[in-house]
């Protein structure tokens, strides 16, 4: 049952102590307890945490838990922006002819996107101006248009809200991120989704697990694989296999996060087949077994020497 806003904000406060630094996060009890039976028992059951209105989460980083809380209140969680790669910025890139062509194409595409943004800005200029006005000001500004319409049509089609800056800004933080430059490190973005998935699994929040998978899929779908960013994908693979359980047997289904990452790697194998990736394969383990099996099943097999 969905809680009313009044029930949520009027519920008792509950404090979670997160991470090794023991940083407190205070929430409304009803907001998180309603997410899953384990959280409900922890916060409202017979255990000591419920009576003290406090629980220790030393294994959960504060930023990750805050995103879980954001989901509890808003139904989504904010995705961080990409950060410049320190190694890519400090060390000059040795560009071959193929890399240079890619770089030129990226610059031309960025210029084209900038021109398109300028056109969109011009098209939306009047609408954006109206969004910053009061309802009375908007009515005065559009009066010359209303005068040509019958009253009934003017009444039905009139708009008082052309955009809410607060909601627009909030929704912007939920959009899937796209990399535009080869120096953008997407490891933090990939790992946010993976960590939210594992945290949701720990607390048995099925809807949040699915949301994290969808957000990661949307990010991977538009991720441009530069030669300098293959390490971002490898970092995602490593975290995924370190943080999710191995299968007990060959007939058991692969964990959903692992399956998503495996499919992405299989589809892009020839593009990420570098010395760094081969080193990951040489380490062995469940990942190698899983990727080999998936590529064989999907008819994506490559030369055996590469696997």
N, C-alpha and C positions, 0 to 999 in steps of 0.2 A: 504494500500500500504506500502510495506517495504521500509524504508528510506535507501538511500545510506550512506556509512560511511562518505562521504564528507558533505552531508546534515546534518548529525547528529552533527559532531564536529564543523561545521561552524555556527551552530545555536546559538542564544544568550544564555547567562548564566542566570539561574534562581535559587533563593535561597529559600529553605524551612527552617523554624525555628521549630525545633522539641522538643517536650516534655516540662515538667515543667522547665527544666534547659535552655530552649531556645537555643539549640545547632544548629548551621547552617549547612546545607547540600547544596552544590552548584552543580547543574547538568546542562547539556545541555538541553535547552528548548525542542528541537525536540524529545529527547529520551523519556521523560515522557509524553509529550503532545500527542504523537502518540499512547499511550496505551489505552486511553478511551475518550469518549466525555466529561465526567466531568473534567478530567485533561486538556483536550484541551481548554475548556471554562475557566477554572481557570487560565491557563497560557497564553492564547492567545486571550481571549475574551474581552468584554467591561468592566469587573470588575476592581476594583482598584488594585488587586493583579497583573493583567496582565500588567498594566501600570508601576507599581513599581518594577516588576520582583521579587516579594517576597510574600510568603504566610506563615501564621502561622499555625502550626499543633500541638497545645498543647496536644492533646489527643493521639498523636502517638509517641512512643519511637524511639529514634534515630536509634538504632540497627535494629528495624523492618523496618523503612523507608529505611535504607541503603540496606536491602535485596530487597526491592521493586525496588530500583535504580539499583541494580546488575542485577535483572531480566530484566530491561529495556535495559541494555547494553549487557548482555550476554545470556539472555534467560533462566537463572537458578538463584538460590540463594544458598549461602553457608550454609551448615548445621553444627552447632557447634558440638564439641566433647562432650561426656558424662563427667560428673564431679564426683569425688568420693563423696559419701554421707557422710556428716560429722557425722551424728548419727550412721551410720554403722561402721565408722572407730573408733570412740571414745568408743562406747559401745560394749563390747564383746558379740558375738552372743551365745545364748543358743541353742546348736544343739541337736536335737533328733536323733534317729537312722536313720530315713528317710532323715532328712536334711544332716546328715553326708554322707550317700550314695550319695546324689545329689552332695555334695561338692567334694567327691572323683571322681565321674564321670566327673565333670567339670575340675578337675585338669588333669585327664587322657586325656580328649578331647583336652585341651590346649596343652599338650605335643605332642599329635598326630598332631595337627595343626602346631606346631612349626617345627616338623620333615618334614612335607609336604612343609612348606615354605622354608626350607633349600634345599630340593630337587628341588623346583622350581627355587631357586636362582642359583643352579648349572646348571640347564638346560638353564637359561637365561644369564649366565655369559658372554658368548661370544657376545651375542646380545647386552647386556648392554654396554660392552666395545666398540663395534662398534658405539653405539649411541653417545658416547662422542667424536668420531673422526670427523675430517673434511671429506668432500666428497673424496678428494684425498687420505687421509689415509685409508678410507674404501676400496677404489678401490685397493690399494696396498695389504691390508690385505686379500682380497677375490680373488686376481688375480689367485691363485693356483686352485680355484674352477672354475673361468670363463674359464680357458684354455681348459676345457674339453667339453665346449658347443659351438654349432654353433653361429656365430655372431648374427644372428637374435634373437635366444632365449636368449642370454646374454643381448642383448639390451632391450628386452621386460621385462625380469625378474629382471634386476638390480634395486636395491633400494638405493637411496641416503639418505633417511630419515628413521631411525630405531626407532625413538621416539623423541618427543620434551619434555624436562624436564618441561618447563613452562606449556604446555598444560596438561601434566600428573598431575602436582601438582594442577592445577585448577580443573580438573575433579575429583580428589580425594575428594575435598571438597563438591562435589555434590552427592556423593554416599550415599545411605541409610545407616545409622549407625546400627550396631548390638551390643547388650550388651553381654559381655563375662564374667563379674563377678557380683555377687550379690550386690556389693558395688557401682556399677555405677548408678548414678542418671540420669534417662532419662526424667525427667520432663522438663528441658530446651529444649530438642530436640522435644518432643511432642508439647510443647507450641509454638515453633518457627513456625511449620507448621500450627497450629491452628490460630496463630496471623496473619500470612501471608494470610490465607484464609479470615479472617474477614476484614483485610485491603484491600485486593483485592475486596471484596464485597462492601466496602464503596466507592471505586473509580470505581466500575463497570468494573473491569478487569477480564472478564470471563476466559480467558486462564490461568491467574495466579491462580484463584480460583481452576481450575482443576488440575494445577500443584501441588498446595499445598495439595490437596486431595490425589493425586497419591503418593507424597512423604511421607505423613503420613501413607497411606496404606502400602507402601513398608517397612516402619519402624515397624509398628505394626505386619506385617506378620512374621518378624523374631525375634520379641521381646520375650525373654525368661522370663516367669513370675516367678520370685523368690518370696518367702514369704516376703522378705524385700523390694520388689519393687512394691508391689500392690498399694502403695500410689501414685506412678507415674501415674498409670492408673486412679486412683480416681481424681488426680489433673487435668488430661486431661478432664475427665467428667465434673468436676466443671467449668473449664474455658469455655468449649464448651457451656454449658447451661447458663452461665452468659453472654456470648458474642454474642449469636445468638437469633433471635426472636422466641417466642412461636408460635405455630399454632393458627390461629383464630378459627378453627373448626376441628372436627374429620376427615372431608373429605379432609382437606388440607394436602399436602405432607410435610413430615418432612424435615427440613433443611438438605442439603447434608452433612455438617460436622457432625451434630447430627446423621444422619443415619449411617455414617461410624463408629462413636464411639459406637453407639448402637449395631451394628452388631458385633463389636469386643467383647464388654462386654457380649453379649448373647452367643457367641461361646465359651467364656472362663469363663462362670459364675461359674462353680463348682470350678475353680482354684483361683478365686478372692473372693470367698464367705468367708470373714473374718469379724471380729467384726468391723473393720474400714469401710468396704463396707456396712455392715448392717446399720451402723450409717447413711451413705449417703442415704440409702433407707428409713430409718425412718424419714428423713427430709421431705420426700414427694416431691411434685412438679411435673413438666412436665416430668422429667427424669423417675420417677417411673412409670408414666402412659405409657410412650413410651416403656420402656424396657419390661413391662408386656405385652403390646399389641404385640410387635415383637416376643417375646418368645412364645406367644400363637399361633400366625400365623405360626411360623416355627416349631411348635411341639417340642419346647425346654422347656416346662414347668417343673418346679421343685416343691418341696413341698411348699404349700401355706404359711407355717409358715416362710419360708425364704424370701418371698416377702411381 
